[in-house]
Amino acid sequence: MKYPIEKTEQEWKEKLGEERYRILRQKGTEYPHTGTYNLHYEKGTYCCGACGEALFESDSKFDAHCGWPSFNESIPGKVQYISDVTHGMKRNEILCANCGSHLGHVFDDGPTKTGQRYCVNSLSVDFKE
């Protein structure tokens, strides 16, 4: 798939560093309860850690007690959804629609009015006030 921002894998590795590259470009996951933004509730915007695209507003963040930052919705048009059947599960993977980087997964078990829980790796995003 083509994205507005494209780089070679070597360029992504150089830009992101080892851990961010593993999560954003190789679809990795950080350990639960270890991420910087898990219990972070300042007002602002969460942006793609690879390309800087705005993805989630802080007003949509909630504590899902799952160990990862959780949001009940994304900024419209900023997240791409891909069926993921790895690890014996059927899930919906979420990617940055601007660069195709892996963010996490979205589930239909959220306790808020949307019923959705965007479960995101802290290393997949940067926070801007």
Beta strands, then each sheet from edge to edge (+ up, - down):
strand 1: 45-48
strand 2: 54-57
strand 3: 61-62
strand 4: 70-71
strand 5: 79-84
strand 6: 91-96
strand 7: 102-107
strand 8: 117-120
strand 9: 125-128
sheet 1: 2+ 1- 9+
sheet 2: 3+ 4- 8+ 7- 6+ 5-
end
